[in-house]
Amino acid sequence: MRVIENEEAARRLSRAIASDLSLYNEDKILEGLQADNLYEVLEEEIQEGRDLFKTRVLPELLESNHYDRAIIDLLVKSKGHIKCKLW
């Protein structure tokens, strides 16, 4: 597998991983948001995605926090219609 060397490709990969997490863990995401413990409920899945991301991009690109931003955008912000303590 080729290592990603630019910001845009790293951003796309992070969003693809987060999108897969969202797609395959919808029930856990809803449970985590409603109980205000999303990161605990999805700890293993999020870490697995982070580990994959780290293996696919240059170390210098990790400093941009693309993966963490994608997790927030796709697992938290996109669920703004769910009743929870965050909003």
PDB file of N, CA, C and O in Angstrom:
ATOM      1  N   MET A   1       0.830  -1.178   0.000  1.00  0.00           N
ATOM      2  CA  MET A   1       0.000   0.000   0.000  1.00  0.00           C
ATOM      3  C   MET A   1       0.880   1.249   0.000  1.00  0.00           C
ATOM      4  O   MET A   1       1.874   1.321   0.723  1.00  0.00           O
ATOM      5  N   ARG A   2       0.514   2.198  -0.793  1.00  0.00           N
ATOM      6  CA  ARG A   2       1.271   3.440  -0.909  1.00  0.00           C
ATOM      7  C   ARG A   2       1.014   4.370   0.285  1.00  0.00           C
ATOM      8  O   ARG A   2      -0.113   4.472   0.772  1.00  0.00           O
ATOM      9  N   VAL A   3       2.050   5.030   0.739  1.00  0.00           N
ATOM     10  CA  VAL A   3       1.939   5.977   1.852  1.00  0.00           C
ATOM     11  C   VAL A   3       1.462   7.321   1.309  1.00  0.00           C
ATOM     12  O   VAL A   3       1.962   7.806   0.295  1.00  0.00           O
ATOM     13  N   ILE A   4       0.500   7.907   1.991  1.00  0.00           N
ATOM     14  CA  ILE A   4      -0.063   9.197   1.586  1.00  0.00           C
ATOM     15  C   ILE A   4       0.901  10.299   1.985  1.00  0.00           C
ATOM     16  O   ILE A   4       1.397  10.343   3.111  1.00  0.00           O
ATOM     17  N   GLU A   5       1.155  11.191   1.029  1.00  0.00           N
ATOM     18  CA  GLU A   5       2.170  12.224   1.229  1.00  0.00           C
ATOM     19  C   GLU A   5       1.630  13.648   1.225  1.00  0.00           C
ATOM     20  O   GLU A   5       2.401  14.584   1.439  1.00  0.00           O
ATOM     21  N   ASN A   6       0.321  13.851   0.987  1.00  0.00           N
ATOM     22  CA  ASN A   6      -0.178  15.225   0.956  1.00  0.00           C
ATOM     23  C   ASN A   6      -1.424  15.386   1.836  1.00  0.00           C
ATOM     24  O   ASN A   6      -2.150  14.433   2.120  1.00  0.00           O
ATOM     25  N   GLU A   7      -1.631  16.626   2.246  1.00  0.00           N
ATOM     26  CA  GLU A   7      -2.704  16.968   3.184  1.00  0.00           C
ATOM     27  C   GLU A   7      -4.084  16.569   2.679  1.00  0.00           C
ATOM     28  O   GLU A   7      -4.877  15.995   3.426  1.00  0.00           O
ATOM     29  N   GLU A   8      -4.374  16.866   1.429  1.00  0.00           N
ATOM     30  CA  GLU A   8      -5.710  16.589   0.886  1.00  0.00           C
ATOM     31  C   GLU A   8      -6.014  15.095   0.893  1.00  0.00           C
ATOM     32  O   GLU A   8      -7.111  14.693   1.278  1.00  0.00           O
ATOM     33  N   ALA A   9      -5.077  14.284   0.482  1.00  0.00           N
ATOM     34  CA  ALA A   9      -5.283  12.836   0.476  1.00  0.00           C
ATOM     35  C   ALA A   9      -5.415  12.309   1.908  1.00  0.00           C
ATOM     36  O   ALA A   9      -6.207  11.399   2.154  1.00  0.00           O
ATOM     37  N   ALA A  10      -4.663  12.857   2.844  1.00  0.00           N
ATOM     38  CA  ALA A  10      -4.765  12.463   4.246  1.00  0.00           C
ATOM     39  C   ALA A  10      -6.140  12.829   4.797  1.00  0.00           C
ATOM     40  O   ALA A  10      -6.743  12.055   5.539  1.00  0.00           O
ATOM     41  N   ARG A  11      -6.623  13.990   4.437  1.00  0.00           N
ATOM     42  CA  ARG A  11      -7.964  14.415   4.877  1.00  0.00           C
ATOM     43  C   ARG A  11      -9.033  13.474   4.321  1.00  0.00           C
ATOM     44  O   ARG A  11      -9.947  13.075   5.043  1.00  0.00           O
ATOM     45  N   ARG A  12      -8.920  13.124   3.046  1.00  0.00           N
ATOM     46  CA  ARG A  12      -9.895  12.208   2.442  1.00  0.00           C
ATOM     47  C   ARG A  12      -9.872  10.837   3.116  1.00  0.00           C
ATOM     48  O   ARG A  12     -10.923  10.251   3.378  1.00  0.00           O
ATOM     49  N   LEU A  13      -8.681  10.335   3.390  1.00  0.00           N
ATOM     50  CA  LEU A  13      -8.579   9.039   4.059  1.00  0.00           C
ATOM     51  C   LEU A  13      -9.212   9.098   5.446  1.00  0.00           C
ATOM     52  O   LEU A  13      -9.955   8.193   5.827  1.00  0.00           O
ATOM     53  N   SER A  14      -8.927  10.144   6.194  1.00  0.00           N
ATOM     54  CA  SER A  14      -9.491  10.253   7.543  1.00  0.00           C
ATOM     55  C   SER A  14     -11.012  10.293   7.496  1.00  0.00           C
ATOM     56  O   SER A  14     -11.673   9.695   8.344  1.00  0.00           O
ATOM     57  N   ARG A  15     -11.565  10.983   6.524  1.00  0.00           N
ATOM     58  CA  ARG A  15     -13.017  11.065   6.397  1.00  0.00           C
ATOM     59  C   ARG A  15     -13.609   9.725   5.950  1.00  0.00           C
ATOM     60  O   ARG A  15     -14.713   9.370   6.363  1.00  0.00           O
ATOM     61  N   ALA A  16     -12.897   8.996   5.127  1.00  0.00           N
ATOM     62  CA  ALA A  16     -13.372   7.674   4.689  1.00  0.00           C
ATOM     63  C   ALA A  16     -13.409   6.709   5.877  1.00  0.00           C
ATOM     64  O   ALA A  16     -14.364   5.948   6.032  1.00  0.00           O
ATOM     65  N   ILE A  17     -12.383   6.742   6.700  1.00  0.00           N
ATOM     66  CA  ILE A  17     -12.345   5.874   7.874  1.00  0.00           C
ATOM     67  C   ILE A  17     -13.467   6.248   8.838  1.00  0.00           C
ATOM     68  O   ILE A  17     -14.176   5.373   9.336  1.00  0.00           O
ATOM     69  N   ALA A  18     -13.630   7.532   9.100  1.00  0.00           N
ATOM     70  CA  ALA A  18     -14.684   7.987  10.015  1.00  0.00           C
ATOM     71  C   ALA A  18     -16.070   7.670   9.447  1.00  0.00           C
ATOM     72  O   ALA A  18     -16.986   7.330  10.196  1.00  0.00           O
ATOM     73  N   SER A  19     -16.219   7.781   8.143  1.00  0.00           N
ATOM     74  CA  SER A  19     -17.486   7.449   7.501  1.00  0.00           C
ATOM     75  C   SER A  19     -17.817   5.977   7.685  1.00  0.00           C
ATOM     76  O   SER A  19     -18.966   5.629   7.957  1.00  0.00           O
ATOM     77  N   ASP A  20     -16.832   5.117   7.539  1.00  0.00           N
ATOM     78  CA  ASP A  20     -17.041   3.692   7.775  1.00  0.00           C
ATOM     79  C   ASP A  20     -17.440   3.433   9.226  1.00  0.00           C
ATOM     80  O   ASP A  20     -18.329   2.625   9.494  1.00  0.00           O
ATOM     81  N   LEU A  21     -16.785   4.117  10.156  1.00  0.00           N
ATOM     82  CA  LEU A  21     -17.160   3.974  11.568  1.00  0.00           C
ATOM     83  C   LEU A  21     -18.615   4.358  11.778  1.00  0.00           C
ATOM     84  O   LEU A  21     -19.352   3.672  12.485  1.00  0.00           O
ATOM     85  N   SER A  22     -19.017   5.450  11.166  1.00  0.00           N
ATOM     86  CA  SER A  22     -20.388   5.922  11.293  1.00  0.00           C
ATOM     87  C   SER A  22     -21.376   4.923  10.683  1.00  0.00           C
ATOM     88  O   SER A  22     -22.418   4.633  11.270  1.00  0.00           O
ATOM     89  N   LEU A  23     -21.050   4.419   9.544  1.00  0.00           N
ATOM     90  CA  LEU A  23     -21.925   3.492   8.825  1.00  0.00           C
ATOM     91  C   LEU A  23     -22.123   2.188   9.590  1.00  0.00           C
ATOM     92  O   LEU A  23     -23.247   1.697   9.706  1.00  0.00           O
ATOM     93  N   TYR A  24     -21.046   1.632  10.107  1.00  0.00           N
ATOM     94  CA  TYR A  24     -21.106   0.317  10.729  1.00  0.00           C
ATOM     95  C   TYR A  24     -21.371   0.328  12.226  1.00  0.00           C
ATOM     96  O   TYR A  24     -21.495  -0.736  12.833  1.00  0.00           O
ATOM     97  N   ASN A  25     -21.458   1.496  12.831  1.00  0.00           N
ATOM     98  CA  ASN A  25     -21.651   1.586  14.282  1.00  0.00           C
ATOM     99  C   ASN A  25     -22.749   2.568  14.671  1.00  0.00           C
ATOM    100  O   ASN A  25     -22.670   3.204  15.722  1.00  0.00           O
ATOM    101  N   GLU A  26     -23.751   2.693  13.846  1.00  0.00           N
ATOM    102  CA  GLU A  26     -24.819   3.671  14.079  1.00  0.00           C
ATOM    103  C   GLU A  26     -25.450   3.504  15.470  1.00  0.00           C
ATOM    104  O   GLU A  26     -25.631   4.491  16.183  1.00  0.00           O
ATOM    105  N   ASP A  27     -25.780   2.289  15.856  1.00  0.00           N
ATOM    106  CA  ASP A  27     -26.421   2.068  17.156  1.00  0.00           C
ATOM    107  C   ASP A  27     -25.518   2.481  18.314  1.00  0.00           C
ATOM    108  O   ASP A  27     -25.975   3.094  19.278  1.00  0.00           O
ATOM    109  N   LYS A  28     -24.242   2.143  18.213  1.00  0.00           N
ATOM    110  CA  LYS A  28     -23.298   2.517  19.270  1.00  0.00           C
ATOM    111  C   LYS A  28     -23.124   4.030  19.337  1.00  0.00           C
ATOM    112  O   LYS A  28     -22.993   4.591  20.425  1.00  0.00           O
ATOM    113  N   ILE A  29     -23.121   4.686  18.195  1.00  0.00           N
ATOM    114  CA  ILE A  29     -22.980   6.146  18.163  1.00  0.00           C
ATOM    115  C   ILE A  29     -24.176   6.800  18.846  1.00  0.00           C
ATOM    116  O   ILE A  29     -24.011   7.700  19.669  1.00  0.00           O
ATOM    117  N   LEU A  30     -25.367   6.351  18.506  1.00  0.00           N
ATOM    118  CA  LEU A  30     -26.570   6.903  19.132  1.00  0.00           C
ATOM    119  C   LEU A  30     -26.550   6.662  20.641  1.00  0.00           C
ATOM    120  O   LEU A  30     -26.863   7.558  21.425  1.00  0.00           O
ATOM    121  N   GLU A  31     -26.183   5.457  21.034  1.00  0.00           N
ATOM    122  CA  GLU A  31     -26.083   5.135  22.462  1.00  0.00           C
ATOM    123  C   GLU A  31     -25.060   6.032  23.150  1.00  0.00           C
ATOM    124  O   GLU A  31     -25.334   6.568  24.224  1.00  0.00           O
ATOM    125  N   GLY A  32     -23.899   6.199  22.553  1.00  0.00           N
ATOM    126  CA  GLY A  32     -22.841   7.012  23.135  1.00  0.00           C
ATOM    127  C   GLY A  32     -23.203   8.478  23.233  1.00  0.00           C
ATOM    128  O   GLY A  32     -22.873   9.134  24.221  1.00  0.00           O
ATOM    129  N   LEU A  33     -23.874   8.998  22.225  1.00  0.00           N
ATOM    130  CA  LEU A  33     -24.296  10.400  22.272  1.00  0.00           C
ATOM    131  C   LEU A  33     -25.355  10.615  23.347  1.00  0.00           C
ATOM    132  O   LEU A  33     -25.286  11.578  24.111  1.00  0.00           O
ATOM    133  N   GLN A  34     -26.317   9.732  23.401  1.00  0.00           N
ATOM    134  CA  GLN A  34     -27.396   9.886  24.374  1.00  0.00           C
ATOM    135  C   GLN A  34     -26.903   9.721  25.802  1.00  0.00           C
ATOM    136  O   GLN A  34     -27.425  10.366  26.711  1.00  0.00           O
ATOM    137  N   ALA A  35     -25.904   8.866  26.018  1.00  0.00           N
ATOM    138  CA  ALA A  35     -25.367   8.647  27.363  1.00  0.00           C
ATOM    139  C   ALA A  35     -24.168   9.539  27.649  1.00  0.00           C
ATOM    140  O   ALA A  35     -23.584   9.472  28.731  1.00  0.00           O
ATOM    141  N   ASP A  36     -23.801  10.375  26.683  1.00  0.00           N
ATOM    142  CA  ASP A  36     -22.659  11.287  26.810  1.00  0.00           C
ATOM    143  C   ASP A  36     -21.351  10.544  27.097  1.00  0.00           C
ATOM    144  O   ASP A  36     -20.532  10.987  27.902  1.00  0.00           O
ATOM    145  N   ASN A  37     -21.177   9.406  26.421  1.00  0.00           N
ATOM    146  CA  ASN A  37     -19.930   8.655  26.559  1.00  0.00           C
ATOM    147  C   ASN A  37     -19.511   8.030  25.222  1.00  0.00           C
ATOM    148  O   ASN A  37     -19.066   6.883  25.166  1.00  0.00           O
ATOM    149  N   LEU A  38     -19.663   8.801  24.171  1.00  0.00           N
ATOM    150  CA  LEU A  38     -19.379   8.323  22.817  1.00  0.00           C
ATOM    151  C   LEU A  38     -17.980   7.743  22.690  1.00  0.00           C
ATOM    152  O   LEU A  38     -17.804   6.659  22.132  1.00  0.00           O
ATOM    153  N   TYR A  39     -16.994   8.450  23.198  1.00  0.00           N
ATOM    154  CA  TYR A  39     -15.614   7.996  23.031  1.00  0.00           C
ATOM    155  C   TYR A  39     -15.338   6.708  23.819  1.00  0.00           C
ATOM    156  O   TYR A  39     -14.501   5.906  23.406  1.00  0.00           O
ATOM    157  N   GLU A  40     -16.013   6.507  24.923  1.00  0.00           N
ATOM    158  CA  GLU A  40     -15.847   5.259  25.664  1.00  0.00           C
ATOM    159  C   GLU A  40     -16.525   4.106  24.928  1.00  0.00           C
ATOM    160  O   GLU A  40     -15.961   3.016  24.825  1.00  0.00           O
ATOM    161  N   VAL A  41     -17.731   4.343  24.416  1.00  0.00           N
ATOM    162  CA  VAL A  41     -18.476   3.304  23.714  1.00  0.00           C
ATOM    163  C   VAL A  41     -17.745   2.852  22.443  1.00  0.00           C
ATOM    164  O   VAL A  41     -17.744   1.667  22.110  1.00  0.00           O
ATOM    165  N   LEU A  42     -17.131   3.796  21.745  1.00  0.00           N
ATOM    166  CA  LEU A  42     -16.449   3.490  20.479  1.00  0.00           C
ATOM    167  C   LEU A  42     -14.932   3.486  20.601  1.00  0.00           C
ATOM    168  O   LEU A  42     -14.230   3.615  19.597  1.00  0.00           O
ATOM    169  N   GLU A  43     -14.428   3.342  21.795  1.00  0.00           N
ATOM    170  CA  GLU A  43     -12.980   3.437  22.012  1.00  0.00           C
ATOM    171  C   GLU A  43     -12.184   2.500  21.101  1.00  0.00           C
ATOM    172  O   GLU A  43     -11.227   2.932  20.457  1.00  0.00           O
ATOM    173  N   GLU A  44     -12.562   1.250  21.044  1.00  0.00           N
ATOM    174  CA  GLU A  44     -11.820   0.287  20.225  1.00  0.00           C
ATOM    175  C   GLU A  44     -11.897   0.619  18.741  1.00  0.00           C
ATOM    176  O   GLU A  44     -10.885   0.581  18.041  1.00  0.00           O
ATOM    177  N   GLU A  45     -13.085   0.944  18.261  1.00  0.00           N
ATOM    178  CA  GLU A  45     -13.275   1.240  16.845  1.00  0.00           C
ATOM    179  C   GLU A  45     -12.521   2.500  16.434  1.00  0.00           C
ATOM    180  O   GLU A  45     -11.891   2.540  15.377  1.00  0.00           O
ATOM    181  N   ILE A  46     -12.591   3.525  17.277  1.00  0.00           N
ATOM    182  CA  ILE A  46     -11.887   4.767  16.981  1.00  0.00           C
ATOM    183  C   ILE A  46     -10.379   4.538  16.964  1.00  0.00           C
ATOM    184  O   ILE A  46      -9.681   5.057  16.093  1.00  0.00           O
ATOM    185  N   GLN A  47      -9.876   3.764  17.920  1.00  0.00           N
ATOM    186  CA  GLN A  47      -8.443   3.492  17.962  1.00  0.00           C
ATOM    187  C   GLN A  47      -8.008   2.647  16.769  1.00  0.00           C
ATOM    188  O   GLN A  47      -6.935   2.876  16.211  1.00  0.00           O
ATOM    189  N   GLU A  48      -8.805   1.697  16.381  1.00  0.00           N
ATOM    190  CA  GLU A  48      -8.489   0.876  15.203  1.00  0.00           C
ATOM    191  C   GLU A  48      -8.388   1.759  13.955  1.00  0.00           C
ATOM    192  O   GLU A  48      -7.479   1.590  13.142  1.00  0.00           O
ATOM    193  N   GLY A  49      -9.316   2.691  13.809  1.00  0.00           N
ATOM    194  CA  GLY A  49      -9.271   3.626  12.690  1.00  0.00           C
ATOM    195  C   GLY A  49      -8.047   4.526  12.753  1.00  0.00           C
ATOM    196  O   GLY A  49      -7.412   4.793  11.733  1.00  0.00           O
ATOM    197  N   ARG A  50      -7.720   4.992  13.950  1.00  0.00           N
ATOM    198  CA  ARG A  50      -6.541   5.848  14.133  1.00  0.00           C
ATOM    199  C   ARG A  50      -5.266   5.083  13.760  1.00  0.00           C
ATOM    200  O   ARG A  50      -4.379   5.625  13.101  1.00  0.00           O
ATOM    201  N   ASP A  51      -5.186   3.831  14.185  1.00  0.00           N
ATOM    202  CA  ASP A  51      -4.019   3.007  13.866  1.00  0.00           C
ATOM    203  C   ASP A  51      -3.887   2.808  12.359  1.00  0.00           C
ATOM    204  O   ASP A  51      -2.786   2.877  11.814  1.00  0.00           O
ATOM    205  N   LEU A  52      -4.997   2.565  11.696  1.00  0.00           N
ATOM    206  CA  LEU A  52      -4.977   2.423  10.235  1.00  0.00           C
ATOM    207  C   LEU A  52      -4.501   3.720   9.585  1.00  0.00           C
ATOM    208  O   LEU A  52      -3.646   3.702   8.699  1.00  0.00           O
ATOM    209  N   PHE A  53      -5.056   4.833  10.027  1.00  0.00           N
ATOM    210  CA  PHE A  53      -4.668   6.134   9.472  1.00  0.00           C
ATOM    211  C   PHE A  53      -3.169   6.366   9.636  1.00  0.00           C
ATOM    212  O   PHE A  53      -2.502   6.814   8.703  1.00  0.00           O
ATOM    213  N   LYS A  54      -2.646   6.066  10.808  1.00  0.00           N
ATOM    214  CA  LYS A  54      -1.218   6.274  11.076  1.00  0.00           C
ATOM    215  C   LYS A  54      -0.327   5.443  10.164  1.00  0.00           C
ATOM    216  O   LYS A  54       0.767   5.877   9.804  1.00  0.00           O
ATOM    217  N   THR A  55      -0.781   4.265   9.791  1.00  0.00           N
ATOM    218  CA  THR A  55       0.039   3.417   8.924  1.00  0.00           C
ATOM    219  C   THR A  55       0.010   3.859   7.472  1.00  0.00           C
ATOM    220  O   THR A  55       0.865   3.460   6.682  1.00  0.00           O
ATOM    221  N   ARG A  56      -0.965   4.678   7.118  1.00  0.00           N
ATOM    222  CA  ARG A  56      -1.155   5.051   5.717  1.00  0.00           C
ATOM    223  C   ARG A  56      -0.638   6.429   5.344  1.00  0.00           C
ATOM    224  O   ARG A  56      -0.558   6.746   4.157  1.00  0.00           O
ATOM    225  N   VAL A  57      -0.282   7.265   6.328  1.00  0.00           N
ATOM    226  CA  VAL A  57       0.171   8.630   6.023  1.00  0.00           C
ATOM    227  C   VAL A  57       1.572   8.877   6.571  1.00  0.00           C
ATOM    228  O   VAL A  57       2.020   8.208   7.502  1.00  0.00           O
ATOM    229  N   LEU A  58       2.252   9.849   5.975  1.00  0.00           N
ATOM    230  CA  LEU A  58       3.559  10.252   6.485  1.00  0.00           C
ATOM    231  C   LEU A  58       3.415  10.783   7.909  1.00  0.00           C
ATOM    232  O   LEU A  58       2.415  11.432   8.218  1.00  0.00           O
ATOM    233  N   PRO A  59       4.371  10.527   8.769  1.00  0.00           N
ATOM    234  CA  PRO A  59       4.295  10.998  10.162  1.00  0.00           C
ATOM    235  C   PRO A  59       4.063  12.513  10.276  1.00  0.00           C
ATOM    236  O   PRO A  59       3.376  12.961  11.194  1.00  0.00           O
ATOM    237  N   GLU A  60       4.618  13.288   9.373  1.00  0.00           N
ATOM    238  CA  GLU A  60       4.439  14.752   9.433  1.00  0.00           C
ATOM    239  C   GLU A  60       2.975  15.157   9.283  1.00  0.00           C
ATOM    240  O   GLU A  60       2.571  16.206   9.786  1.00  0.00           O
ATOM    241  N   LEU A  61       2.178  14.342   8.602  1.00  0.00           N
ATOM    242  CA  LEU A  61       0.775  14.685   8.382  1.00  0.00           C
ATOM    243  C   LEU A  61      -0.095  14.401   9.601  1.00  0.00           C
ATOM    244  O   LEU A  61      -1.233  14.866   9.671  1.00  0.00           O
ATOM    245  N   LEU A  62       0.421  13.654  10.545  1.00  0.00           N
ATOM    246  CA  LEU A  62      -0.347  13.345  11.753  1.00  0.00           C
ATOM    247  C   LEU A  62      -0.568  14.577  12.612  1.00  0.00           C
ATOM    248  O   LEU A  62      -1.543  14.645  13.360  1.00  0.00           O
ATOM    249  N   GLU A  63       0.322  15.549  12.514  1.00  0.00           N
ATOM    250  CA  GLU A  63       0.223  16.764  13.319  1.00  0.00           C
ATOM    251  C   GLU A  63      -0.995  17.616  12.972  1.00  0.00           C
ATOM    252  O   GLU A  63      -1.398  18.466  13.765  1.00  0.00           O
ATOM    253  N   SER A  64      -1.577  17.402  11.814  1.00  0.00           N
ATOM    254  CA  SER A  64      -2.731  18.204  11.382  1.00  0.00           C
ATOM    255  C   SER A  64      -4.053  17.740  11.980  1.00  0.00           C
ATOM    256  O   SER A  64      -5.077  18.395  11.789  1.00  0.00           O
ATOM    257  N   ASN A  65      -4.047  16.632  12.694  1.00  0.00           N
ATOM    258  CA  ASN A  65      -5.251  16.113  13.358  1.00  0.00           C
ATOM    259  C   ASN A  65      -6.413  15.839  12.411  1.00  0.00           C
ATOM    260  O   ASN A  65      -7.571  16.004  12.795  1.00  0.00           O
ATOM    261  N   HIS A  66      -6.125  15.430  11.198  1.00  0.00           N
ATOM    262  CA  HIS A  66      -7.194  15.128  10.242  1.00  0.00           C
ATOM    263  C   HIS A  66      -8.153  14.070  10.782  1.00  0.00           C
ATOM    264  O   HIS A  66      -9.370  14.192  10.637  1.00  0.00           O
ATOM    265  N   TYR A  67      -7.604  13.043  11.397  1.00  0.00           N
ATOM    266  CA  TYR A  67      -8.459  11.953  11.874  1.00  0.00           C
ATOM    267  C   TYR A  67      -9.403  12.428  12.980  1.00  0.00           C
ATOM    268  O   TYR A  67     -10.594  12.120  12.944  1.00  0.00           O
ATOM    269  N   ASP A  68      -8.896  13.159  13.944  1.00  0.00           N
ATOM    270  CA  ASP A  68      -9.749  13.645  15.033  1.00  0.00           C
ATOM    271  C   ASP A  68     -10.835  14.581  14.508  1.00  0.00           C
ATOM    272  O   ASP A  68     -11.975  14.532  14.970  1.00  0.00           O
ATOM    273  N   ARG A  69     -10.492  15.415  13.568  1.00  0.00           N
ATOM    274  CA  ARG A  69     -11.488  16.318  12.979  1.00  0.00           C
ATOM    275  C   ARG A  69     -12.569  15.544  12.248  1.00  0.00           C
ATOM    276  O   ARG A  69     -13.748  15.890  12.331  1.00  0.00           O
ATOM    277  N   ALA A  70     -12.174  14.496  11.531  1.00  0.00           N
ATOM    278  CA  ALA A  70     -13.147  13.679  10.807  1.00  0.00           C
ATOM    279  C   ALA A  70     -14.081  12.965  11.784  1.00  0.00           C
ATOM    280  O   ALA A  70     -15.280  12.853  11.527  1.00  0.00           O
ATOM    281  N   ILE A  71     -13.541  12.488  12.889  1.00  0.00           N
ATOM    282  CA  ILE A  71     -14.377  11.826  13.905  1.00  0.00           C
ATOM    283  C   ILE A  71     -15.424  12.803  14.426  1.00  0.00           C
ATOM    284  O   ILE A  71     -16.596  12.447  14.547  1.00  0.00           O
ATOM    285  N   ILE A  72     -15.022  14.005  14.730  1.00  0.00           N
ATOM    286  CA  ILE A  72     -15.971  15.007  15.238  1.00  0.00           C
ATOM    287  C   ILE A  72     -17.008  15.355  14.174  1.00  0.00           C
ATOM    288  O   ILE A  72     -18.205  15.389  14.459  1.00  0.00           O
ATOM    289  N   ASP A  73     -16.555  15.611  12.954  1.00  0.00           N
ATOM    290  CA  ASP A  73     -17.482  15.983  11.886  1.00  0.00           C
ATOM    291  C   ASP A  73     -18.489  14.883  11.567  1.00  0.00           C
ATOM    292  O   ASP A  73     -19.682  15.155  11.426  1.00  0.00           O
ATOM    293  N   LEU A  74     -18.021  13.650  11.453  1.00  0.00           N
ATOM    294  CA  LEU A  74     -18.881  12.578  10.963  1.00  0.00           C
ATOM    295  C   LEU A  74     -19.576  11.766  12.047  1.00  0.00           C
ATOM    296  O   LEU A  74     -20.619  11.168  11.785  1.00  0.00           O
ATOM    297  N   LEU A  75     -19.034  11.730  13.240  1.00  0.00           N
ATOM    298  CA  LEU A  75     -19.677  10.967  14.305  1.00  0.00           C
ATOM    299  C   LEU A  75     -20.432  11.847  15.287  1.00  0.00           C
ATOM    300  O   LEU A  75     -21.362  11.377  15.942  1.00  0.00           O
ATOM    301  N   VAL A  76     -20.053  13.109  15.402  1.00  0.00           N
ATOM    302  CA  VAL A  76     -20.701  13.990  16.371  1.00  0.00           C
ATOM    303  C   VAL A  76     -21.563  15.040  15.660  1.00  0.00           C
ATOM    304  O   VAL A  76     -22.783  15.045  15.822  1.00  0.00           O
ATOM    305  N   LYS A  77     -20.953  15.910  14.892  1.00  0.00           N
ATOM    306  CA  LYS A  77     -21.696  17.004  14.259  1.00  0.00           C
ATOM    307  C   LYS A  77     -22.833  16.520  13.370  1.00  0.00           C
ATOM    308  O   LYS A  77     -23.907  17.120  13.343  1.00  0.00           O
ATOM    309  N   SER A  78     -22.596  15.440  12.649  1.00  0.00           N
ATOM    310  CA  SER A  78     -23.625  14.956  11.722  1.00  0.00           C
ATOM    311  C   SER A  78     -24.837  14.382  12.442  1.00  0.00           C
ATOM    312  O   SER A  78     -25.871  14.130  11.824  1.00  0.00           O
ATOM    313  N   LYS A  79     -24.711  14.178  13.735  1.00  0.00           N
ATOM    314  CA  LYS A  79     -25.816  13.618  14.529  1.00  0.00           C
ATOM    315  C   LYS A  79     -26.489  14.701  15.367  1.00  0.00           C
ATOM    316  O   LYS A  79     -27.046  14.407  16.425  1.00  0.00           O
ATOM    317  N   GLY A  80     -26.445  15.927  14.913  1.00  0.00           N
ATOM    318  CA  GLY A  80     -27.017  17.042  15.650  1.00  0.00           C
ATOM    319  C   GLY A  80     -28.512  16.926  15.903  1.00  0.00           C
ATOM    320  O   GLY A  80     -29.047  17.607  16.778  1.00  0.00           O
ATOM    321  N   HIS A  81     -29.183  16.084  15.157  1.00  0.00           N
ATOM    322  CA  HIS A  81     -30.619  15.885  15.335  1.00  0.00           C
ATOM    323  C   HIS A  81     -30.951  14.938  16.478  1.00  0.00           C
ATOM    324  O   HIS A  81     -32.117  14.810  16.852  1.00  0.00           O
ATOM    325  N   ILE A  82     -29.946  14.272  17.040  1.00  0.00           N
ATOM    326  CA  ILE A  82     -30.151  13.326  18.133  1.00  0.00           C
ATOM    327  C   ILE A  82     -30.213  14.087  19.454  1.00  0.00           C
ATOM    328  O   ILE A  82     -29.379  14.951  19.722  1.00  0.00           O
ATOM    329  N   LYS A  83     -31.205  13.761  20.271  1.00  0.00           N
ATOM    330  CA  LYS A  83     -31.306  14.420  21.578  1.00  0.00           C
ATOM    331  C   LYS A  83     -30.202  13.888  22.479  1.00  0.00           C
ATOM    332  O   LYS A  83     -30.108  12.688  22.736  1.00  0.00           O
ATOM    333  N   CYS A  84     -29.357  14.824  22.958  1.00  0.00           N
ATOM    334  CA  CYS A  84     -28.279  14.426  23.853  1.00  0.00           C
ATOM    335  C   CYS A  84     -27.848  15.629  24.691  1.00  0.00           C
ATOM    336  O   CYS A  84     -28.300  16.752  24.464  1.00  0.00           O
ATOM    337  N   LYS A  85     -26.973  15.381  25.655  1.00  0.00           N
ATOM    338  CA  LYS A  85     -26.523  16.419  26.576  1.00  0.00           C
ATOM    339  C   LYS A  85     -25.590  17.434  25.927  1.00  0.00           C
ATOM    340  O   LYS A  85     -25.406  18.531  26.456  1.00  0.00           O
ATOM    341  N   LEU A  86     -25.004  17.085  24.800  1.00  0.00           N
ATOM    342  CA  LEU A  86     -24.056  18.001  24.136  1.00  0.00           C
ATOM    343  C   LEU A  86     -24.725  19.269  23.632  1.00  0.00           C
ATOM    344  O   LEU A  86     -24.095  20.325  23.591  1.00  0.00           O
ATOM    345  N   TRP A  87     -25.979  19.181  23.252  1.00  0.00           N
ATOM    346  CA  TRP A  87     -26.671  20.358  22.713  1.00  0.00           C
ATOM    347  C   TRP A  87     -28.069  20.447  23.217  1.00  0.00           C
ATOM    348  O   TRP A  87     -28.795  21.376  22.864  1.00  0.00           O
TER     349      TRP A  87
END
